[in-house]
Amino acid sequence: MSDIHNDRRGYAFGDFVVDIDEGLLIRDGDNLPLGRSAFNLLRYLVERSGSIVEKRELVDLLGGDGKDAEYRVAECLAEVRRAIDDEPGEIIRIATGGGYMLDLKVHPLSDTKKPDLEAVNPADPTRPERGGRIASLIALILLSLIWVI
C-alpha cells in the first residue's frame, strides 16, 4: 500500500487522518471503524474546522426530517467522538444555539506531505554514503582542532 500522505485526498488533524478517497479515519496507521454517515459528518466538520456548523446543516447532510433526523445526528456525533477519543467534547465542541465546531487545526494532506523514502535508491551513485558523511564530519572536526591549536 502506498503512503497515504503522497497519494490520497484528505485531511490531518491531531493524530488522525481523514482519507476522503477511501472513506477512512486513520490513527497511527490503523483504520478506525466509522460508519458511512458518521464519516460524512466528520468530513463535513473537518472541512469547516474552526467554524460553527448549525445542527440543521448536519440534519440536511445526513438526510431526513424531524426528531429521527436529529437523533441520527446525535448518534453519528457520538460515534465520531468515540472514534477520536472525544468523550469529554473537547475536540467537537457544542456551540451556543445548537451548532458544533471542530476545535483543532486541520491540514490538507498536501500540506503534510512526507517524502517517499522507498523511492530513494540506496544503490544510487549520486547519493552520499553514510560512511562518506561521517568521514567528512571527522575531517572537519580535525581541521577545526588543528586550526585552533
Disulfide bonds with the S-S distance in Angstrom:
none
